[in-house]
């Protein structure tokens, strides 16, 4: 994982699973389609700062934690 985008994508998926939220739940909370949310997690779309802030609110975390590299556990 070399870019902040990759770090954010990994952390979004990890935190979503820790919170026991489905991709559908996230899409609903963000008021976007499931496909649009999948693209965020898969890194096939650029993540805006505004959208990252919205995701942080849903996952009850801050942007600094979201952009901090973590290990897979």
SULQUI-V270957 format. One record per residue. RES is the residue in one small letter. PHI is phi as a letter, one per 40 degrees, with the letter a starting at -180 (999 if undefined). BURIAL is b if it has 16 or more other ideal C-beta (glycine too) atoms within 10 Angstrom, else e. Layout:
# SULQUI-V270957
((RES/PHI/BURIAL) (RES/PHI/BURIAL))
This chain:
# SULQUI-V270957
((x/999/e) (x/b/e) (x/b/e) (x/c/e) (x/d/e) (x/c/e) (x/c/b) (x/c/b) (x/d/b) (x/c/b) (x/c/b) (x/c/b) (x/c/b) (x/c/b) (x/c/b) (x/d/b) (x/c/e) (x/c/e) (x/c/e) (x/g/e) (x/b/e) (x/c/e) (x/c/e) (x/c/e) (x/d/e) (x/c/b) (x/d/b) (x/c/e) (x/c/e) (x/c/b) (x/f/e) (x/b/e) (x/c/e) (x/c/e) (x/c/e) (x/c/e) (x/c/b) (x/d/e) (x/c/b) (x/c/b) (x/c/b) (x/c/e) (x/g/b) (x/c/e) (x/b/b) (x/c/e) (x/c/b) (x/c/e) (x/c/e) (x/c/e) (x/c/b) (x/c/b) (x/c/e) (x/c/b) (x/c/b) (x/c/b) (x/c/e) (x/c/b) (x/c/b) (x/f/e) (x/a/b) (x/b/e) (x/c/e) (x/c/e) (x/c/e) (x/c/b) (x/c/e) (x/c/e) (x/d/e) (x/b/e) (x/c/e) (x/c/e) (x/b/e))
